[in-house]
Every structure is written in structure tokens, then in C-alpha cells.
Amino acid sequence: VRLVESGGGLVQPGGSLTLSCAASGFTFSRAHMSWYRQAPGKGRELVARITGFGVTADYLDSIKGRFTISRDNGKNTVYLQMNNLKPEDTAVYYCNTAGHWGQGTQVTVSS
């Protein structure tokens, strides 16, 4: 299993970013995929998850209405569209499936 996140960066409050996670080594279309984040000095928390065929998705309460998880099974990629970013969204964002983790991508929201 290999998960490679990309798309992080520095953005001003109110800005947007789209994270991508390219997956390989397993049957992606059947796999539940999740995004987690870990802010400095805090534990890792589940941000959003999506079922194998994208039928349902769940979100952390604090990001509902601002973030959208989606997937492209043809590209073996899961996305996290993040809008109206806030300083408290600053964290390393990780892709996860069945206990496997990517290396993470840093998102910093600051003016």
C-alpha cells in the first residue's frame, strides 16, 4: 500500500486548497478512504472519510460546509477540497486507508 499526499501549502485565512492523495497497491475502488490532520502539539483527528464507491461521506463537525471529500476511482485518487480556511485548520494532513498512512502534507493558514 502506498499513499502520497500533495497540495498543501501556505494560504491566507478565507483561502482555498485542494489536497490530493494518490493511492496504489490495493483495490482502491473498494477501499474506504479518510483524511486526518495533526496540529502542532495535538493528536491526530479524523477530518473526513468516504466509502469505497463514494456513496457516503462523513465530516468533522468543525469543517462541515467548508471541506469536501471526493474520489476518482479511475485515477486512484482521493481529494479534500478545503474552502474558507481558518488559522485553526493549520496542520499536517494525512491520507489513510485500513491503517496505512501517507507521509502527510503541511497546510498553514496565516496572514
Buried (B, 14 or more C-beta within 10 A) or exposed (E): EEBBBBBBEEBEEEBEBEBBBBBEEBEBEEBEBBBBBBBEEEEBEEBBBBBBEBEEBEBBEEBEEBBBBBBEBEEBBBBBBBBEBBEEBBBBBBBBBEEBBBEBBEBBBEE
